[in-house]
Amino acid sequence: MASTKTKHTTIYAATAAAVATKIIGVRQAGVPDGQASQIDVSSWDDDFDQFVAGRKSTGSTTIEVIFDAAAHEALEAKYQSGEVMEFLVLAPLSDSAPAEAPTVASGAFAAVTTVDNIKFKGYISNFAVNLADNDVWRGTMTIQGTGPRTITKKTP
């Protein structure tokens, strides 16, 4: 089984119609999940409860960064506006190189087939800056996902 290392993984946000903003200083990240609700289809004739999957409720995730006011300025603006945008997580190209920066058109990322990747939409619902003794400023972005995520495997 192949493993994807986090070293050189990159995360981008489509912060404008044709702008891909790399999220700098990432320490930890995730992708929103989507747990399905349960619809009870049991009747009096059933010996056991019967269920089918309902609509998936897109969850949220967090991205922890080493905070940099200049590097995170566009993301702070998106947090303030609450605007939904597209996010793209790119696997590294190799153990020593990140994937090439993606392109954006009309606020959406162009398809990437050179590396495994995950694309999702969401908005930054919180962007906290945390300060601790003898440490760097750390930021934690909470992203509320909206809609499905798309996982694309690289083309062999």
Secondary structure, 3 states (H helix, E strand, C coil): CCCCCCCCCEEEEEEECCEEEECCCEEEECCCCEEEEEEECCCCCCCCCCEEEEEEEECEEEEEEECCCCCCHHHHHHHHHCCCEEEEEECCCECCECCCCCCEECCEECCCCCCCEEEEEEEEEEEEEECCCCCCCEEEEEEEECCCCEEECCCC
